[in-house]
Amino acid sequence: HPGSPAGNLGDFLIGPYETSLADDELVTGVQVSSRPGRSAFAEATRRHNDFAIVSAAAAVVVAADGRIEQLSAGLGGVADTVVLVPRAAAALAGQRPDEEVLAAAVEICQTEISPMSDIRASADYRRHLAGEYFRRVVLELCGGEGARVA
C-alpha cells in the first residue's frame, strides 16, 4: 500500500486471485527476509502443472543434535489463501522429529485447518493430504526417512 514499505503477506492475499490492492495501486517491489536454516515445498496434484490439491511449505533451523530449534509451516489448497499451522510447528519445537513426536504434530496440523470440498478433492481427503505433506516437508528438512514425495 502507498507509503507502506513493509507489510504482512496475510493482509495482502485476501482470497483466490484476490489481493487487498485498490484499482489504482501497483506492487513495485517485494522484500523477502533471509533466515537461517532450510526450507522445503511439496504439493499433491492430479497431474503435472494442475492446481495443487494440497501443498505444504516449511522452514526449519535444526540444532547439531537433531532437535528442531525453529519451524514455521504453511499449507495451500485447504482454504482461500495459505494457512499457517503454528500449533503443529510449536509441537515440534525443541524435539527430534521421531515417529511419535511427528505423528502428534501431524494430528495437530489436521485440527488447525478447515479444508473445503470441491471438484478436485473432498475436505476429508484434503485434511489427510495436509497431514501427510506436512510430515514429508518436515522429514525432508530434518533428514528423516520417508521424506521423498512420490
Disulfide bonds with the S-S distance in Angstrom:
none
